């Protein structure tokens, strides 16, 4: 099982935040990676989202390993 996790940093402040997907966990790595892309696309089109950069996108396995 895999959970999608993103790290965002805002360009207007020296502040970052983790986003953890609440729909998962996913049974396969490929489904988790697809979800990461879905979240990324949504964030870039969200109307009230301040300027940011995605620093990291990872799928964390239930065994604790990041892929």
N, C-alpha and C positions, 0 to 999 in steps of 0.2 A: 504494500500500500504506500502511496506517495501523496504528499501535501505540497501544494504550490505556495512558494514564498517569494516575495519581491522586496527589494530594498530601494526606496526612492529618496533622493536628496533634492531639496528645493533650491533653486538658483537665487531666490531673493533673500534667503536666510541660510545660515550655516546650520541647517537642521535636516535630519534624515529620519525616516520612519520605515518600519517593516510592515508589509501587508501580507497577511496569511489568509489564504482562500478558505471560506467557510463551507463551500459546497463539497469539498473532498472529505476524506482522502480518496484517491483514485487507485484502481487495481493495477494499472500499468503505467510505466514511465512515459510512454508515448501519449497517453491520455492526459497525464499531468502536464507534460510539455505543451500540449495543445491548449490546455487551460491557461497556462502562463501567457501564451500569445493572445488569447482572448481577453484576459485581464489587461495586458499591455495596450492593446488597441482601444479598449474602453477608456482607460485612463487618459490616453492622448486625445480623446474626443470629448471627454467629460466637460460640460460647459463651465463649471465653476472651479476647475482645478487650476491652482497656481502653477507657474513654470517649474518644471522638475526634470530630473534625469533619472532613468532607471539604472542604478549602479550594479544591481545583481538580480538575477532570476534563477531560482533553484527549485528542484523537487526534492524534498526531504523524505527519505524512506522511513517507514515505521521502525526500522532497525536503528535509526539515528544517523545514517550516512547521508551526506549531501551529494547530489549527482549533478 
